[in-house]
């Protein structure tokens, strides 16, 4: 796309199916590197990535050559396939349907990077559900509570 110049920063959030705590410390860095490769192979720049046992955040410099929906579908399918092929978990690993995608201005990049990289500290104070609902409200996104990421009941 000659003469196309963009500056798009997107934070994406995705949850493990049924919010199960299946992302383990022992291999989460390998997962982050694998997802970084997927993102970069599609022409985007991964600015930061971090995960908790039940969800993952990634902050991207996003190129408009692909939709966010397509990228998220690919990241989720390829990473879950990789996790299962590595046999990191005795149970089948799957990401929950849906995701959150939130846009930021250039002036917010460092703040969002710090937020993503400090997930462990942040979640000492807030649950994932509280965090996610805060995003939805802050970005004034209408949502149906039945579709918010929920744990297995």
Steps between C-alpha positions, in 0.01 A plus 500: 500500500718783372446839660299350785611620841329393820552503872260252659557360849271219616494304826341158455380285787401134470401245762562129536183299437284496815765723660695192600847570640691311231780745410787393726806699604727224372404558137326836475814677367516245218134571425570873492786446253283277283220756488753776430610303193141462379435874539825599328445255215179689425679835483403641840733602781455343842575774752436292813344169600425341834268239639345381817399136544152567355549782246746685277561863403688613193563858391560552130616755253230396253529518120171540310584225251290255704193521720532463875250212481719310251815554704332391823354189334846405373679576829249300700484200267874474433601555863250247637613248240862562602424471874325167438779368276753583774285306751537773762167400658339161552167652390426648159587872492254739336445873505152624586294644213530872455762750610537861600678754280561852627669785313744755641671818390878531460520692830360196685744239362740497797216488753333207322833318460560533874147383573540188285844416640383539861200267485610294801507808724174634358315175565587504868236774519246412228357184354503447125123555484531830690784605271314409182177672603705810588637504143153466351363783712803729450475457122120539515441165334149362533506136604275218608609348831417149378786531249766626742777246552369270771657214693365149473211466745 
